[in-house]
Amino acid sequence: MIATATTIADVWLLEPTVRSDERGFFFESFNRQHFEALTGLAGDFVQDNHSRSQRHVLRGLHYQLPPHSQGKLVRVIQGEVFDVVADIRPDSPTRGQWFSVVLSEENRRQLWIPPGLAHGFLTLSESADLLYKTTRYWSTEHERAIRWDDPTLAIAWPLSAPPIVSEKDRQAMNYKETA
């Protein structure tokens, strides 16, 4: 596995070592020892989530408040998404910045999103299935969302049609309200 630091502090892009032949492929999608050795972070995951979204669905930007802030290890097992993290941590040197990457079943990349960052994605393919490993359980009373089209963050979403957004995400707050 290769771990590459991104432009956002503590966010890692992980690329597995894939063994392929005429039968198909095999790779370790998670190995705690490798994850810790490459990133210096503990991989204490407590919940796995699976979501499916259709083309043009935009989810996020979601996060949870302390003490239920979630770290997430995200990967796509079917389809392709434009994945985004926004740093909203009060004392972070990269606060107010965002990072994006295309995650797909073909590139098999994973994105480590530490607690305190907001996460969202836009489905680029006909549909996409995402798997999330999280470090905290989902907590509805601690869940929050920032508008996907927040003018301060100004995320350059690769929109080819108006996004399909949930009512919850339409009602989301602006980035400045997280301060």
Backbone hydrogen bonds, N-H to C=O, Kabsch-Sander energy under -0.5 kcal/mol:
donor,donor_aa,acceptor,acceptor_aa,energy
2,I,15,E,-2.8
4,T,13,L,-2.7
6,T,11,V,-1.9
11,V,8,I,-2.0
12,W,112,W,-1.1
13,L,4,T,-2.8
14,L,12,W,-0.5
14,L,110,Q,-3.0
15,E,2,I,-2.9
18,V,16,P,-0.7
19,R,26,F,-2.9
20,S,18,V,-0.6
21,D,24,G,-2.4
24,G,21,D,-1.3
26,F,19,R,-1.8
29,S,27,F,-0.7
35,F,31,N,-2.9
36,E,32,R,-2.6
37,A,33,Q,-2.4
38,L,34,H,-2.7
39,T,35,F,-2.3
40,G,36,E,-2.2
41,L,35,F,-0.5
44,D,42,A,-1.0
45,F,43,G,-1.4
46,V,134,T,-3.0
47,Q,134,T,-1.4
49,N,132,Y,-2.7
51,S,130,L,-2.5
53,S,128,A,-2.3
55,R,126,E,-2.0
56,H,123,T,-2.1
57,V,54,Q,-2.0
58,L,164,I,-2.5
59,R,57,V,-0.5
59,R,121,F,-2.6
61,L,119,H,-0.5
62,H,119,H,-3.3
63,Y,144,R,-2.0
65,L,142,H,-2.5
68,H,65,L,-1.9
72,K,113,I,-3.0
73,L,133,K,-2.4
74,V,72,K,-0.6
74,V,111,L,-2.5
75,R,131,L,-2.1
76,V,109,R,-0.6
77,I,129,D,-2.4
78,Q,129,D,-1.2
81,V,103,L,-2.7
82,F,122,L,-2.7
83,D,81,V,-0.8
83,D,101,V,-3.0
84,V,120,G,-3.1
85,V,99,F,-2.4
86,A,118,A,-2.5
87,D,97,Q,-2.8
88,I,86,A,-0.7
88,I,116,G,-0.9
92,S,89,R,-1.4
95,R,92,S,-1.5
96,G,87,D,-3.3
97,Q,94,T,-2.1
99,F,85,V,-2.4
101,V,83,D,-2.0
103,L,81,V,-2.1
103,L,101,V,-0.6
105,E,79,G,-2.2
108,R,104,S,-1.7
110,Q,14,L,-2.5
111,L,74,V,-2.3
112,W,12,W,-3.0
113,I,72,K,-3.5
113,I,111,L,-0.6
117,L,114,P,-1.2
118,A,86,A,-2.7
119,H,62,H,-2.3
120,G,84,V,-2.3
121,F,59,R,-2.2
122,L,82,F,-1.9
123,T,57,V,-2.5
124,L,80,E,-2.5
124,L,122,L,-0.5
125,S,80,E,-1.3
128,A,53,S,-2.2
129,D,78,Q,-2.5
130,L,51,S,-2.6
130,L,128,A,-0.5
131,L,75,R,-3.0
132,Y,49,N,-2.6
133,K,73,L,-2.1
134,T,47,Q,-3.0
135,T,71,G,-1.9
142,H,139,S,-1.4
143,E,139,S,-0.9
143,E,140,T,-0.5
144,R,63,Y,-3.0
146,I,61,L,-2.5
147,R,173,M,-3.0
150,D,147,R,-1.4
154,A,150,D,-2.4
157,W,155,I,-1.6
159,L,157,W,-1.8
164,I,56,H,-3.1
165,V,163,P,-0.7
170,R,166,S,-1.9
171,Q,167,E,-1.6
172,A,169,D,-0.8
173,M,145,A,-1.8
177,E,174,N,-1.4
178,T,175,Y,-2.3
179,A,176,K,-0.9
